[in-house]
Amino acid sequence: MATPTLFSSLRRRTSPSLEAFLAPNQVNESTILQTLTIISKELVLSFSDICVPCHMKNFQSLIRKIDIFVSVFEYFKGLGSGNFFFTAILCFKEMYITLSRTKMLLDYCSQSSRLWLLLQNSAISNHFLDLNKDILTFIEVLPFEEIELCEDVKELIELLKKQLKREKLFIDQHDEAMRVQLFNFLHEFEVGGVPDKVELQMFFVEGLGIRDEKSCRSEIEFLEDLICNYENDIEPSSSVVKGVVALTRYCRFLIFGFSGDEETMCLENWKKERTSQQTTETLGTVPKDFCCPISLDLMQDPVIVSTGHTYDRDSITQWMEEGNYSCPQTGQMLAHTRLVPNIALRSLISEWCITHGIYYPIETEDKIMGTISVASPTKAVIEVNRAAAKILVEQLSCGSDGAKIIAAHELRLLAKTRKESRACIAQLGAIPLLQRLLSNPNLAAQENAVTAILNLSLYEDNKSLIVEEPGCLSLIVEVLRFGHTEESRENAAATLFSLSAVHDYKKRITDENGAISALAGLLKEGTQRGKKDAVTALFNLSTHVDNCSRMIEAGAITVLVDALETEGVAEEASGVLGMLVRQPIGVQAVNKEERAVPRLIKMMRHGTSRGKENAVSAMLELCRNGGPSIIQKVSKVPAFSSFLHILLYTGTKRARRKAASLARVCQKYEAVALPYGLWGVGYTFSSNSAANVGSGFASDVSMSVSISVPVL
């Protein structure tokens, strides 16, 4: 499907762009008639033979009217622009705008999604009526008394004028009947039925002219772009459009089957991988505060939850829809699920994007004026996705090699949408079938399979199905170690992170041969996203007391110390070190790293708020469990006492509490001579304070445990 020319910045729009309704660029008055003649001829030549799937009568009627103007403008051009007064020239300029809008509307109808045109049946019909009214206004306002017209031109203009006066809003009843039928299909799924295959085929193939798998996929991509870029600014609502997408995806496989081939999927896979790498490079310089703590991507619509933390709307909405009612960053239960737009941050992000030439979606009034509660999926979408999943799993089981790759790719996308889809796909038996593709030599097969398993693992009940499936965990680790693509290895790491959320599985993951060393390797040499996936997985695994020795043996300590100076993962790396030094073997391993203590102390001074919290917590555990020798080593670091003093007064509440405990430990061994009066200014404590005794380090480490799941 060609991209419509009226879509600005190569983005598909919900209606003709705003530029179509504004004054044109400076038009030369001496050549205005020649310009109008050329544009009119181009419109007639370009669109006369085009057969549009919807709005055909309005489309052809408008072209016939423009065709009449070709003769009129040719006649006017022969008179010469010098024979027209200012009023006529002004009218010609207004007609220039009308013709520009006409071209955009005709482009829109001939190149847009057929399903979208059907959904917009009434709105687009009104656009045609508006243009007819504008043409009539031009004829009525143009001062013909100042122009010497021949009889045949007069007759043409009068005929056109009478016709335009009779024009009313015309909504094609055939198009409207198809629109109603589309909603009937969705309703049938909603009430538990399944539409007849023959009826669906007649609708898509004969009615809309969608005759192959490629056209069907183009329809889906068009509608998904609309949802992504204009979710809260489209009519009908995004929930309806999502239902149409689900229905189209279902019909794509029901009607056209699996017509792709392995080579095509491989080629698409490589294209997507290159695009992903380019995107990563582009966004590598994005300020950290502009990225969502959940998705790690630039926030499109930042919103504030009840704890005061900001997330991207789509990410936090998905988090809540999966049954999580706590703040992802703090773990604190949310008082309510209302999302308040962070207008100030959105403005800063928008300015930054404009400066760097990055597209950023427009703000909508609804987002600015009020709060929006989390929306629930419609039953129709759930049921259509269930029907599609059944077809895909069947192909994954007994289809050809190429069909299995396509099925894995589609399940990967389907598993990203809703928890209901994830549950359904797993119930249909997809996990053992996807597992078989993990060892497939085909790049696309492996990447799609591991990513599909990752998306399925986001649903809690599926974690046990994945881990308990014989050999599945081992194959995921194999992909992490020897995956064909960078994306496969990253998604394998993210899968381990997701599975390690269950405490009982942390030891099982660590016991898999090469799991920890592969995560450490990804943290050391992976992309920014790969490093993030690896360090968050290591953090989850480090919270199990039996995993410390295995992580040390795998060489994770050295890599974690190096990561303390890597932007984007330093906070998490300090959190992992803090967990490891709770045990004597961890203290010894960290103590052997000469750069560990200086870098942690440096983070206490120059790190982010969360980084300072984790660094001082790690230092506290290191000194508390390491004894006098470690404390003496720490005290020799230049300016340590000054950094600790500054943190006591400028840090967050958690950082101040940990800094006070660290100072107390140091005073106990008389390694740091800090006067007791230091604590009397703005911070008080007692020797038996619960805050100092420690209530479990894991709760005091501030971690942004997030999964970045790209859809390719």
SULCORNOR-V970260 format. One record per residue. PHI is phi in whole degrees, -180 to 180 (999 if undefined). PSI is psi as a letter, one per 20 degrees, with the letter a starting at -180 (NA if undefined). Layout:
phi;psi
PHI;PSI
PHI;PSI
This chain:
phi;psi
999;p
-69;q
-82;p
-59;q
-69;h
-81;i
-82;o
-76;q
55;k
58;k
-104;p
-74;q
-116;r
-80;i
-157;r
-51;q
-65;q
-59;h
-59;h
-70;i
-110;j
-108;r
-64;q
-74;r
-65;r
-55;p
-105;p
-71;p
-64;h
-73;h
-117;j
-61;g
-68;h
-64;g
-63;g
-62;h
-64;g
-63;g
-62;g
-61;g
-62;g
-63;h
-63;g
-66;g
-67;h
-78;h
-116;i
-62;h
-99;j
-84;p
-107;o
-90;q
-72;h
-134;q
62;k
-63;g
-67;g
-61;g
-61;g
-69;h
-63;g
-66;h
-65;h
-63;h
-66;g
-65;h
-61;h
-64;h
-68;h
-59;g
-67;h
-65;g
-69;h
-61;g
-66;g
-61;g
-63;h
-66;h
-73;h
92;p
-66;h
-69;i
-89;j
-112;p
-83;r
-58;g
-61;g
-66;g
-61;g
-63;g
-64;h
-63;h
-65;h
-66;h
-67;h
-59;g
-62;g
-62;g
-67;h
-64;g
-65;h
-62;g
-61;g
-65;g
-67;g
-66;h
-59;g
-59;g
-72;h
-86;i
-121;i
-80;r
-62;p
-63;g
-66;h
-66;g
-62;h
-67;g
-65;h
-97;k
-52;g
-70;g
-63;g
-71;h
-61;h
-67;h
-62;g
-63;g
-63;g
-61;g
-66;h
-61;g
-66;h
-66;h
-66;g
-63;g
-61;g
-59;g
-66;h
-73;h
-87;h
-60;p
-75;n
-66;h
-66;h
-90;i
-117;p
-85;o
-104;p
-78;r
-64;g
-67;h
-69;g
-58;g
-64;g
-60;g
-67;g
-65;g
-62;g
-66;h
-64;g
-63;g
-65;g
-66;h
-67;h
-86;i
-64;p
-132;r
-62;p
-116;o
-112;o
-61;p
-68;h
-67;g
-62;g
-65;h
-65;h
-69;h
-63;g
-64;g
-64;h
-60;g
-69;h
-66;h
-60;g
-64;h
-65;h
-63;g
-65;h
-62;h
-91;j
98;j
-96;a
-134;p
-59;q
-66;p
-61;h
-64;g
-64;g
-63;g
-66;g
-63;h
-67;g
-78;g
-83;g
-80;g
-75;g
-103;i
76;k
-88;n
-108;i
-151;r
-65;h
-64;g
-64;h
-64;g
-65;h
-64;h
-60;g
-63;g
-63;h
-61;g
-68;h
-67;h
-63;g
-61;g
-63;g
-65;g
-95;h
-137;k
-56;g
-99;j
-138;k
-129;q
-135;p
-68;r
-63;r
-62;h
-65;h
-68;g
-63;h
-63;h
-64;g
-66;h
-61;g
-61;g
-64;g
-66;h
-64;g
-62;g
-69;h
-57;g
-87;h
-67;g
-91;g
-101;i
71;b
-112;n
-89;j
-78;r
-136;r
-58;g
-63;g
-63;g
-64;h
-63;g
-62;g
-63;h
-61;g
-66;h
-60;g
-68;h
-64;g
-63;g
-62;g
-62;g
-65;g
-64;g
-64;g
-61;g
-65;g
-64;g
-89;j
-63;h
-100;j
-65;p
-55;p
-61;h
-68;i
-90;i
-100;q
-71;p
-63;i
-89;g
-88;i
70;j
-98;r
-57;p
-72;p
-86;h
-145;m
-66;p
-133;q
-107;p
-92;r
-64;h
-81;i
95;i
-86;q
-109;p
-139;r
-74;p
-57;g
-61;g
-69;g
-72;h
-64;g
-63;h
-58;g
-71;h
-66;h
-86;j
91;j
-95;p
-122;k
-122;r
-74;p
-58;h
-84;h
-107;i
80;i
-72;p
-65;p
-80;p
-69;h
-158;r
-105;j
-72;q
-115;o
-101;p
-58;p
-91;n
-65;h
-63;g
-66;h
-62;h
-65;g
-64;g
-64;g
-61;g
-63;g
-64;g
-65;g
-62;g
-62;h
-99;j
68;k
-106;p
-65;p
-140;p
-63;q
-72;q
-78;q
-108;q
-64;h
-62;h
-69;h
-78;h
-83;h
-154;a
-93;q
-127;p
-82;r
-67;p
-88;q
-105;q
-70;q
-78;q
-66;h
-60;g
-61;g
-62;g
-70;h
-65;g
-63;h
-64;g
-65;g
-66;g
-61;h
-62;g
-64;g
-66;g
-66;h
-61;g
-67;h
-64;h
-84;g
-132;j
-81;r
-70;r
-59;g
-64;g
-65;h
-65;h
-65;g
-63;g
-62;g
-64;g
-64;g
-70;h
-65;h
-58;g
-70;g
-66;h
-72;i
-85;i
-79;g
-139;q
-66;h
-63;h
-67;g
-63;g
-64;g
-64;g
-61;g
-67;g
-63;h
-79;i
88;k
-77;h
-61;g
-64;h
-72;g
-67;h
-58;h
-63;h
-79;i
-64;h
-100;j
-71;p
-69;i
-73;p
-61;g
-65;h
-62;g
-66;g
-64;g
-67;h
-67;g
-68;h
-72;h
-63;g
-64;h
-58;g
-64;h
-66;h
-68;i
-69;i
-91;p
-55;g
-66;i
-82;i
-60;g
-67;h
-63;h
-72;g
-69;h
-80;i
-68;p
-54;p
83;i
-68;g
-62;h
-63;h
-70;h
-62;g
-65;h
-62;g
-65;g
-59;h
-81;g
-129;k
-56;q
-69;h
-129;r
-60;h
-64;h
-61;g
-66;g
-64;g
-71;h
-66;g
-63;g
-65;h
-65;g
-62;h
-62;g
-62;g
-68;h
-72;i
-65;h
-89;p
-58;g
-66;h
-91;i
-64;g
-69;h
-64;h
-67;g
-64;h
-74;i
-68;p
-58;p
81;j
-65;g
-69;g
-64;h
-70;h
-64;g
-63;h
-65;h
-67;h
-65;h
-80;g
-124;j
-78;r
-69;r
-60;g
-67;h
-63;g
-59;g
-65;g
-61;g
-67;g
-70;h
-70;h
-65;g
-62;h
-64;g
-58;g
-69;h
-70;i
-77;i
-93;p
-63;h
-83;i
-96;i
-60;g
-64;h
-65;h
-68;h
-69;g
-61;h
-80;i
80;k
-71;h
-60;g
-60;g
-66;h
-65;h
-64;g
-63;h
-71;i
-63;i
-111;j
-105;o
-62;p
101;h
-129;i
-62;g
-60;g
-67;h
-62;g
-66;h
-66;g
-65;g
-60;h
-62;h
-71;h
-69;h
-79;j
-73;i
-114;q
-56;h
-66;h
-71;h
-61;g
-63;g
-67;g
-70;h
-64;h
-74;h
-85;o
-62;h
-87;i
-65;g
-64;g
-58;h
-73;h
-66;g
-67;h
-62;h
-68;h
-60;h
-98;g
-113;i
-77;r
-72;r
-58;g
-69;h
-63;g
-62;g
-60;g
-68;h
-66;g
-69;h
-66;g
-64;g
-64;h
-62;g
-65;h
-63;g
-72;h
-65;h
-99;i
-93;i
82;a
-56;h
-64;g
-69;g
-64;g
-61;h
-64;g
-65;g
-65;h
-82;i
-70;p
-56;p
67;j
-60;g
-63;h
-67;g
-62;g
-65;g
-61;g
-62;g
-65;h
-62;h
-107;h
-116;i
-78;r
-69;r
-59;g
-67;g
-64;g
-64;h
-64;g
-70;h
-63;h
-63;g
-64;h
-65;g
-63;h
-66;g
-64;g
-66;g
-64;h
-59;h
-97;j
53;k
-93;h
-125;p
-89;n
-107;p
-64;q
-60;h
-63;i
-58;h
-79;i
-80;i
-103;o
78;i
-152;p
-125;q
-157;r
-120;q
-65;h
-107;k
-63;p
-62;h
-66;h
-91;h
-69;h
100;p
-115;k
96;o
-65;h
-58;h
-76;i
-96;i
-87;p
-89;o
-122;p
-99;n
-84;o
-136;q
-114;p
-103;o
-115;n
-76;q
-104;o
-110;NA
